[in-house]
């Protein structure tokens, strides 16, 4: 019997057993190959293959020669490493590949405010909230889309349900009747 010995960092150049993530879920005995390098394909349903592969790359040990490839158009990950590390990476992917918040849209009718002006103000505020959430490292917040529709004096909002509630709260505070309408025209009565 001949056993080929190769350096662990060169293992990806050789043929390795290849499984789909579904095969490994249904047959857990394949995870017992602790000293064997395996390749697993994982089809993502909700996440971007590029983003997930970039996030997982630091979890590969540099000495093992492990590799993660994200194929974007079909949203598939190809992971090659020792079986225990591949198992750990697949568990992390399962935690990451979850649906984001459901987007809804709503038309908000205005009574007094100019829709174009209100869209600009609310858009700045909501963009600041999204950036703060991203910098805080919390749960990803979807972008709020606002469109003014002057014909019906309305704002069309597309966002998560909680963000739509926030936009409605802002509109109710900003869409008020002013006793004195702001104007760029000022009249000064002259004395002489």
MIZAZA-347465 format. One line per field, with one value per residue: residue number from 1; residue in three letters; x, z negated, y negated of N, C-alpha, C in turn. Coordinates in Angstrom, 2 decimals. Layout:
residues N
k = NUM, ... $
r = ALA, ... $
nxx = X, ... $
nzz = Z, ... $
nyy = Y, ... $
caxx = X, ... $
cazz = Z, ... $
cayy = Y, ... $
cxx = X, ... $
czz = Z, ... $
cyy = Y, ... $
end
This chain:
residues 192
k = 1, 2, 3, 4, 5, 6, 7, 8, 9, 10, 11, 12, 13, 14, 15, 16, 17, 18, 19, 20, 21, 22, 23, 24, 25, 26, 27, 28, 29, 30, 31, 32, 33, 34, 35, 36, 37, 38, 39, 40, 41, 42, 43, 44, 45, 46, 47, 48, 49, 50, 51, 52, 53, 54, 55, 56, 57, 58, 59, 60, 61, 62, 63, 64, 65, 66, 67, 68, 69, 70, 71, 72, 73, 74, 75, 76, 77, 78, 79, 80, 81, 82, 83, 84, 85, 86, 87, 88, 89, 90, 91, 92, 93, 94, 95, 96, 97, 98, 99, 100, 101, 102, 103, 104, 105, 106, 107, 108, 109, 110, 111, 112, 113, 114, 115, 116, 117, 118, 119, 120, 121, 122, 123, 124, 125, 126, 127, 128, 129, 130, 131, 132, 133, 134, 135, 136, 137, 138, 139, 140, 141, 142, 143, 144, 145, 146, 147, 148, 149, 150, 151, 152, 153, 154, 155, 156, 157, 158, 159, 160, 161, 162, 163, 164, 165, 166, 167, 168, 169, 170, 171, 172, 173, 174, 175, 176, 177, 178, 179, 180, 181, 182, 183, 184, 185, 186, 187, 188, 189, 190, 191, 192 $
r = UNK, UNK, UNK, UNK, UNK, UNK, UNK, UNK, UNK, UNK, UNK, UNK, UNK, UNK, UNK, UNK, UNK, UNK, UNK, UNK, UNK, UNK, UNK, UNK, UNK, UNK, UNK, UNK, UNK, UNK, UNK, UNK, UNK, UNK, UNK, UNK, UNK, UNK, UNK, UNK, UNK, UNK, UNK, UNK, UNK, UNK, UNK, UNK, UNK, UNK, UNK, UNK, UNK, UNK, UNK, UNK, UNK, UNK, UNK, UNK, UNK, UNK, UNK, UNK, UNK, UNK, UNK, UNK, UNK, UNK, UNK, UNK, UNK, UNK, UNK, UNK, UNK, UNK, UNK, UNK, UNK, UNK, UNK, UNK, UNK, UNK, UNK, UNK, UNK, UNK, UNK, UNK, UNK, UNK, UNK, UNK, UNK, UNK, UNK, UNK, UNK, UNK, UNK, UNK, UNK, UNK, UNK, UNK, UNK, UNK, UNK, UNK, UNK, UNK, UNK, UNK, UNK, UNK, UNK, UNK, UNK, UNK, UNK, UNK, UNK, UNK, UNK, UNK, UNK, UNK, UNK, UNK, UNK, UNK, UNK, UNK, UNK, UNK, UNK, UNK, UNK, UNK, UNK, UNK, UNK, UNK, UNK, UNK, UNK, UNK, UNK, UNK, UNK, UNK, UNK, UNK, UNK, UNK, UNK, UNK, UNK, UNK, UNK, UNK, UNK, UNK, UNK, UNK, UNK, UNK, UNK, UNK, UNK, UNK, UNK, UNK, UNK, UNK, UNK, UNK, UNK, UNK, UNK, UNK, UNK, UNK, UNK, UNK, UNK, UNK, UNK, UNK $
nxx = 0.86, 0.49, 0.96, 0.32, 2.00, 1.53, 2.20, 0.16, -0.66, -0.67, -2.77, -5.11, -4.55, -4.83, -7.02, -9.96, -12.45, -15.74, -18.61, -22.05, -23.58, -26.02, -25.82, -24.03, -25.54, -27.53, -26.05, -24.23, -21.93, -19.91, -18.58, -16.79, -14.33, -11.70, -8.99, -8.94, -8.96, -11.63, -14.06, -16.73, -19.80, -21.94, -25.07, -26.30, -29.20, -30.18, -28.11, -25.21, -22.76, -20.19, -19.93, -20.26, -18.15, -15.95, -16.28, -15.84, -13.24, -11.11, -11.43, -10.19, -7.44, -4.15, -2.08, -3.17, -3.95, -6.52, -9.46, -11.85, -14.26, -16.36, -19.02, -20.59, -22.89, -24.52, -24.68, -23.14, -21.07, -17.80, -16.02, -12.95, -11.12, -9.78, -11.93, -13.16, -12.89, -14.26, -16.79, -17.29, -17.24, -19.45, -21.51, -21.34, -21.99, -24.65, -25.78, -25.46, -26.81, -29.63, -33.00, -33.39, -34.89, -38.32, -39.35, -41.64, -44.06, -45.47, -47.91, -47.89, -50.03, -49.92, -50.83, -50.07, -47.31, -44.57, -44.01, -41.52, -39.61, -39.94, -39.26, -36.52, -35.57, -36.41, -35.15, -32.40, -32.30, -33.05, -31.03, -28.84, -29.49, -29.29, -26.57, -25.44, -26.29, -24.93, -22.27, -22.25, -22.21, -24.36, -27.43, -27.94, -29.40, -31.99, -31.90, -33.72, -36.17, -37.40, -39.86, -41.15, -44.43, -45.84, -48.28, -50.41, -49.76, -48.08, -45.98, -44.04, -43.00, -40.52, -39.48, -38.42, -40.95, -40.74, -39.18, -40.92, -42.87, -41.33, -40.87, -43.50, -44.05, -42.26, -43.29, -45.81, -45.06, -43.81, -45.52, -47.36, -49.76, -48.84, -49.09, -48.02, -46.90, -43.73, -41.71, -39.84, -40.13, -40.17, -41.72, -40.98, -42.04, -41.53, -40.43, -40.02 $
nzz = 0.00, 0.80, -0.53, 0.03, -0.94, -1.60, -1.94, -4.14, -3.27, -0.55, 0.16, 1.54, 4.19, 4.92, 5.60, 3.76, 1.55, 2.45, 1.37, 1.07, -0.98, -1.83, -1.61, -3.69, -5.85, -5.87, -6.15, -8.71, -9.27, -7.53, -8.55, -10.31, -9.27, -10.29, -9.69, -7.07, -4.06, -2.75, -0.29, -0.18, 1.21, 0.93, 1.29, 1.22, -0.06, -0.86, -1.23, 0.03, 2.00, 2.32, 0.15, -2.07, -1.70, -1.94, -4.62, -5.94, -5.33, -7.17, -9.10, -8.24, -8.78, -8.27, -7.77, -6.88, -4.25, -3.48, -1.67, -0.48, 1.89, 3.39, 5.50, 7.42, 9.26, 9.09, 6.42, 4.64, 2.34, 2.23, 0.27, -0.91, -3.06, -6.12, -7.44, -10.11, -10.30, -8.04, -8.76, -10.92, -9.55, -7.84, -9.72, -10.62, -8.24, -7.95, -10.04, -9.10, -6.67, -6.45, -6.07, -5.45, -6.89, -5.98, -3.27, -2.94, -1.30, -1.31, -0.85, -1.81, -2.55, -2.30, -4.05, -4.34, -3.91, -1.52, 0.76, 2.09, 0.61, -1.93, -1.46, -0.99, -3.52, -5.33, -4.13, -4.55, -7.34, -7.78, -6.35, -7.91, -10.19, -9.17, -8.50, -11.05, -12.28, -10.75, -11.32, -14.00, -14.06, -14.36, -13.64, -10.16, -8.51, -6.27, -3.36, -3.17, -0.92, 0.60, 2.34, 3.85, 4.74, 6.43, 7.69, 6.26, 3.85, 2.07, 0.39, 1.28, -0.31, -0.76, -2.79, -5.81, -8.11, -10.64, -10.00, -8.27, -10.10, -11.61, -9.66, -9.21, -11.73, -11.73, -9.55, -10.55, -12.45, -10.97, -8.91, -9.24, -9.75, -9.26, -10.98, -10.02, -6.88, -5.66, -3.76, -1.01, -0.32, -1.64, -3.12, -3.78, -5.33, -4.37, -5.97, -4.96 $
nyy = 1.18, -2.23, -5.40, -8.68, -11.54, -14.86, -18.37, -20.27, -22.79, -22.53, -20.91, -21.57, -21.36, -18.79, -15.99, -15.96, -14.56, -15.50, -17.17, -18.12, -20.62, -19.73, -16.92, -16.43, -17.20, -15.23, -12.91, -12.56, -11.09, -11.63, -13.79, -12.74, -12.33, -13.32, -13.91, -14.33, -16.19, -17.96, -19.02, -21.26, -22.24, -24.97, -26.19, -29.38, -31.04, -33.54, -35.33, -37.16, -35.62, -36.65, -38.47, -36.74, -34.90, -36.64, -37.41, -34.99, -34.24, -35.02, -33.03, -30.76, -28.66, -29.75, -27.94, -25.56, -25.55, -25.93, -27.01, -29.38, -29.98, -32.27, -32.16, -34.37, -34.85, -32.60, -32.36, -30.59, -28.88, -27.53, -25.49, -24.44, -22.48, -21.02, -18.49, -19.01, -21.82, -22.68, -21.84, -23.57, -26.03, -25.69, -25.67, -28.32, -29.66, -28.83, -30.25, -32.81, -32.93, -33.96, -35.21, -38.70, -41.69, -42.03, -43.99, -46.64, -48.74, -52.00, -54.58, -57.86, -60.37, -63.88, -66.86, -69.57, -70.06, -70.41, -67.84, -67.24, -68.68, -67.54, -64.86, -65.12, -66.04, -63.98, -61.82, -62.44, -62.21, -59.48, -58.19, -58.81, -57.31, -54.68, -54.58, -54.90, -52.54, -50.65, -51.28, -50.74, -48.03, -46.37, -44.58, -44.34, -47.10, -47.78, -49.91, -52.95, -53.89, -56.74, -58.55, -61.41, -62.45, -64.75, -65.27, -64.07, -65.04, -63.46, -61.02, -58.27, -55.40, -52.93, -50.44, -48.69, -47.45, -48.70, -50.91, -52.27, -53.02, -54.82, -56.79, -57.66, -58.75, -60.89, -62.37, -63.07, -64.92, -66.87, -67.63, -70.00, -72.65, -75.95, -79.00, -81.35, -81.44, -80.50, -82.69, -84.02, -86.55, -89.70, -92.49, -95.80, -98.63, -101.93, -104.91, -107.49 $
caxx = 0.00, 1.25, 0.26, 0.94, 2.08, 1.72, 2.08, -1.26, -0.99, -0.78, -3.81, -6.17, -4.14, -5.11, -8.43, -10.50, -13.88, -16.58, -19.97, -22.89, -23.92, -27.20, -25.33, -23.42, -26.62, -28.26, -25.14, -23.22, -20.71, -18.87, -17.82, -15.83, -13.05, -11.02, -7.69, -9.07, -9.37, -12.83, -14.62, -18.18, -20.49, -23.07, -25.91, -26.90, -30.56, -30.51, -26.91, -24.32, -21.60, -18.98, -19.87, -20.08, -16.79, -15.04, -16.42, -15.34, -11.82, -10.23, -11.61, -9.34, -6.09, -3.24, -1.16, -3.83, -4.20, -7.96, -9.86, -13.28, -14.54, -17.76, -19.44, -21.64, -24.14, -25.37, -24.64, -22.67, -19.74, -17.02, -15.13, -12.01, -10.30, -9.95, -13.35, -13.71, -12.97, -15.35, -18.03, -17.45, -17.58, -20.82, -22.40, -21.33, -22.75, -26.08, -26.22, -25.43, -27.70, -31.01, -33.67, -33.36, -36.23, -39.22, -39.61, -43.02, -44.15, -46.69, -48.10, -48.28, -50.66, -49.55, -51.84, -49.54, -45.89, -44.18, -43.46, -40.10, -38.81, -40.05, -38.47, -35.10, -35.29, -36.57, -34.10, -31.16, -32.41, -33.05, -29.70, -27.99, -29.80, -28.75, -25.11, -25.12, -26.51, -23.86, -21.03, -22.38, -22.00, -25.57, -28.15, -28.00, -30.65, -32.17, -31.96, -35.07, -36.38, -38.47, -40.14, -42.25, -45.38, -46.45, -49.65, -51.35, -49.16, -47.82, -44.64, -44.05, -41.91, -40.23, -38.55, -38.95, -42.14, -40.37, -38.73, -42.11, -43.47, -40.50, -41.12, -44.84, -43.94, -41.61, -44.23, -46.86, -44.51, -43.36, -46.62, -48.27, -50.19, -48.14, -49.89, -47.37, -46.17, -42.40, -41.64, -38.60, -40.52, -40.42, -42.11, -40.60, -42.69, -40.57, -40.96, -39.92 $
cazz = 0.00, 0.88, -1.08, 0.51, -2.00, -1.04, -2.93, -4.27, -2.49, 0.86, 0.34, 2.47, 5.56, 5.14, 5.60, 2.41, 1.59, 2.59, 0.90, 0.92, -2.39, -2.09, -1.84, -5.01, -6.84, -5.92, -6.55, -9.58, -9.39, -6.68, -9.37, -11.16, -8.57, -10.90, -9.12, -5.62, -3.46, -1.94, 0.36, -0.34, 1.91, 0.12, 2.03, 0.36, 0.32, -1.17, -1.34, 1.18, 1.91, 2.16, -1.22, -3.02, -1.56, -2.54, -6.06, -6.46, -5.01, -8.35, -9.92, -7.72, -9.32, -7.14, -7.52, -6.36, -2.82, -3.25, -0.69, -0.28, 3.14, 3.51, 6.91, 7.24, 10.03, 8.62, 4.95, 4.10, 1.71, 2.34, -0.89, -0.97, -4.27, -6.89, -7.72, -11.27, -10.03, -7.09, -9.54, -11.67, -8.60, -7.38, -10.79, -10.59, -7.05, -8.25, -10.89, -8.31, -5.50, -6.93, -5.38, -6.07, -7.17, -4.82, -2.88, -2.60, -0.78, -1.73, -0.35, -2.91, -2.02, -3.04, -4.08, -4.24, -3.52, -0.14, 0.79, 2.46, -0.52, -3.02, -1.08, -1.22, -4.96, -5.93, -3.55, -5.27, -8.69, -7.72, -5.90, -9.11, -11.04, -8.52, -8.65, -12.46, -12.55, -10.10, -12.05, -15.31, -13.91, -14.73, -12.57, -8.98, -8.34, -4.85, -2.93, -3.05, 0.36, 0.53, 3.61, 3.72, 5.85, 6.27, 8.22, 5.18, 2.63, 1.28, 0.34, 1.37, -1.16, -0.75, -3.89, -6.73, -8.79, -11.71, -9.39, -7.78, -11.29, -11.93, -8.64, -9.49, -12.91, -11.30, -8.70, -11.38, -13.16, -10.03, -8.04, -10.09, -9.21, -9.90, -11.03, -9.09, -5.89, -5.37, -2.42, -0.70, -0.02, -2.87, -2.83, -4.81, -5.07, -4.52, -6.69, -4.16 $
cayy = 0.00, -3.48, -6.57, -9.91, -12.55, -16.21, -19.44, -20.65, -24.00, -22.17, -19.90, -21.95, -21.02, -17.38, -15.62, -15.75, -14.20, -16.68, -16.95, -19.30, -20.83, -18.89, -15.56, -16.36, -17.28, -13.96, -11.83, -13.17, -10.27, -12.22, -14.75, -12.03, -12.25, -14.47, -14.25, -14.38, -17.46, -17.79, -20.21, -21.33, -23.33, -25.44, -27.14, -30.41, -31.44, -34.93, -36.17, -37.30, -34.72, -37.47, -38.99, -35.64, -34.36, -37.63, -37.36, -33.72, -34.02, -35.04, -31.83, -29.69, -28.66, -30.00, -26.83, -24.36, -25.64, -26.00, -28.01, -29.65, -30.70, -32.70, -32.30, -35.37, -34.81, -31.49, -32.46, -29.31, -28.87, -26.30, -25.53, -23.31, -22.52, -19.80, -18.26, -19.74, -23.26, -22.86, -21.71, -24.83, -27.08, -25.47, -26.13, -29.79, -30.06, -28.62, -31.37, -34.05, -32.87, -34.07, -36.32, -40.01, -42.20, -42.13, -45.37, -46.99, -50.10, -52.69, -55.94, -58.75, -61.58, -65.09, -67.92, -70.92, -70.16, -70.15, -66.48, -67.22, -69.16, -66.57, -63.68, -65.46, -66.11, -62.65, -60.98, -62.72, -61.66, -58.02, -57.77, -58.89, -56.16, -53.47, -54.62, -54.66, -51.12, -49.89, -51.53, -50.12, -46.60, -45.62, -43.89, -45.19, -47.83, -48.05, -51.29, -53.50, -54.57, -57.75, -59.22, -62.36, -62.44, -66.06, -65.30, -63.76, -65.58, -62.26, -60.44, -56.81, -54.90, -51.51, -50.16, -47.68, -47.95, -49.62, -52.15, -52.97, -53.66, -55.98, -57.82, -58.20, -59.61, -62.15, -63.10, -63.66, -66.07, -67.90, -68.04, -70.79, -73.95, -77.07, -80.22, -82.27, -80.66, -81.06, -83.29, -84.72, -87.92, -90.46, -93.88, -96.76, -99.91, -103.03, -106.08, -108.72 $
cxx = 0.90, 0.39, 1.00, 0.88, 2.38, 1.62, 0.64, -1.60, -1.12, -1.94, -4.86, -5.81, -4.49, -6.61, -8.86, -11.95, -14.72, -18.01, -20.74, -23.21, -25.11, -26.79, -24.76, -24.46, -27.31, -27.37, -24.00, -21.94, -19.58, -18.02, -16.75, -14.45, -12.15, -9.73, -7.75, -9.52, -10.58, -13.23, -16.13, -18.71, -21.73, -23.83, -26.59, -28.29, -30.79, -29.30, -26.13, -23.10, -20.32, -18.85, -19.60, -18.66, -15.76, -15.09, -15.80, -13.84, -10.91, -10.36, -10.80, -7.97, -5.10, -2.34, -1.83, -4.07, -5.67, -8.32, -11.38, -13.41, -16.03, -18.09, -20.71, -22.94, -25.08, -25.42, -24.32, -21.29, -19.09, -15.95, -14.27, -11.13, -10.42, -11.40, -13.87, -13.85, -14.08, -16.69, -18.32, -17.88, -19.01, -21.81, -22.48, -22.15, -24.25, -26.63, -26.30, -26.48, -29.17, -31.68, -33.56, -34.77, -37.04, -39.50, -41.08, -42.99, -45.48, -46.70, -48.62, -48.77, -50.29, -50.69, -51.24, -48.14, -45.68, -43.51, -41.97, -39.21, -38.79, -39.24, -36.99, -34.74, -35.36, -35.49, -32.76, -31.18, -32.30, -31.69, -28.72, -28.23, -29.20, -27.24, -24.70, -25.27, -25.39, -22.54, -21.05, -22.21, -23.20, -26.16, -28.21, -29.38, -30.82, -32.26, -33.42, -35.16, -37.58, -38.62, -41.31, -43.13, -46.24, -47.92, -50.68, -50.85, -48.90, -46.34, -44.81, -42.81, -41.77, -39.14, -39.11, -40.14, -41.79, -39.90, -39.91, -42.80, -42.68, -40.75, -42.48, -44.81, -43.30, -42.56, -45.29, -46.36, -44.12, -44.48, -47.68, -48.61, -49.49, -49.04, -49.33, -46.54, -44.79, -42.35, -40.29, -38.87, -40.88, -40.73, -41.74, -41.23, -41.69, -41.22, -40.95, -39.99 $
czz = 0.00, 0.35, -0.64, -0.61, -1.33, -2.15, -2.95, -3.45, -1.00, 1.15, 1.36, 3.92, 5.92, 5.07, 4.16, 2.54, 1.61, 2.23, 1.02, -0.56, -2.77, -2.37, -3.24, -6.11, -7.00, -6.35, -7.40, -9.72, -8.54, -7.45, -10.20, -10.51, -9.04, -10.19, -7.61, -5.17, -2.58, -1.31, 0.23, 0.49, 1.10, 0.92, 1.07, 0.87, 0.15, -1.11, -0.04, 0.98, 1.69, 0.72, -2.23, -2.92, -2.14, -4.06, -6.66, -6.26, -6.24, -9.24, -9.42, -8.37, -8.17, -6.81, -6.88, -4.86, -2.48, -2.32, -0.65, 1.00, 3.15, 4.97, 6.91, 7.99, 9.59, 7.09, 4.30, 3.49, 1.97, 1.25, -0.86, -2.19, -4.95, -7.37, -8.95, -11.02, -9.03, -7.82, -10.31, -10.73, -8.08, -8.45, -10.82, -9.40, -7.30, -9.14, -10.12, -7.22, -5.95, -6.19, -6.17, -6.36, -5.89, -4.53, -2.51, -1.98, -1.18, -1.13, -1.51, -2.30, -2.91, -2.98, -3.77, -3.62, -2.03, -0.08, 1.13, 1.29, -1.66, -2.71, -1.33, -2.69, -5.61, -5.41, -4.24, -6.65, -8.67, -7.25, -7.06, -10.04, -10.48, -8.70, -10.10, -12.82, -11.95, -10.84, -13.42, -15.26, -14.30, -13.54, -11.36, -8.80, -6.85, -4.57, -2.78, -1.71, 0.23, 1.89, 3.37, 4.96, 5.70, 6.71, 7.14, 3.82, 1.63, 1.31, 0.42, 0.63, -0.94, -1.78, -4.71, -7.47, -9.87, -11.14, -8.82, -8.94, -11.67, -10.95, -8.90, -10.70, -12.56, -10.47, -9.55, -12.15, -12.23, -9.13, -8.86, -9.39, -9.99, -9.86, -10.09, -8.15, -5.65, -3.94, -2.24, -0.39, -1.32, -2.49, -4.02, -4.44, -5.35, -5.23, -5.81, -2.69 $
cyy = -1.24, -4.61, -7.80, -10.95, -13.88, -17.22, -19.92, -21.87, -23.71, -21.21, -20.30, -21.68, -19.58, -17.12, -15.34, -15.28, -15.47, -16.33, -18.25, -19.44, -19.95, -17.44, -15.42, -16.45, -15.92, -12.80, -12.39, -12.35, -10.84, -13.24, -14.05, -11.91, -13.39, -14.86, -14.36, -15.76, -17.17, -19.12, -20.13, -22.49, -23.68, -26.49, -28.10, -30.77, -32.93, -35.86, -36.21, -36.41, -35.50, -37.95, -37.89, -35.09, -35.33, -37.59, -36.11, -33.52, -34.09, -33.81, -30.64, -29.79, -28.83, -28.82, -25.63, -24.40, -25.66, -27.15, -28.14, -30.45, -31.02, -32.91, -33.14, -35.11, -33.70, -31.45, -31.11, -29.52, -27.52, -26.39, -24.27, -23.48, -21.17, -19.71, -19.01, -21.24, -23.55, -22.77, -23.00, -25.95, -26.93, -25.92, -27.66, -30.30, -29.91, -29.73, -32.68, -34.08, -32.83, -35.24, -37.61, -40.49, -42.36, -43.60, -45.53, -48.38, -50.69, -54.09, -56.78, -60.06, -62.76, -66.10, -69.29, -71.00, -69.88, -68.78, -66.41, -67.62, -68.14, -65.30, -63.94, -65.43, -64.73, -61.71, -61.19, -62.08, -60.13, -57.48, -57.80, -57.72, -54.88, -53.43, -54.35, -53.19, -50.28, -50.07, -50.87, -48.61, -45.76, -44.89, -44.82, -45.81, -48.12, -49.55, -51.72, -54.23, -55.48, -58.41, -60.17, -62.27, -63.69, -66.08, -65.03, -64.26, -64.44, -61.92, -58.92, -56.31, -53.40, -51.26, -49.01, -48.29, -48.96, -50.95, -52.95, -53.68, -54.91, -57.13, -58.46, -59.13, -60.94, -63.00, -63.77, -64.89, -67.21, -68.42, -68.76, -72.11, -75.06, -78.29, -81.28, -81.42, -81.29, -81.57, -83.95, -86.19, -88.63, -91.90, -94.74, -98.09, -101.03, -104.20, -107.33, -108.39 $
end
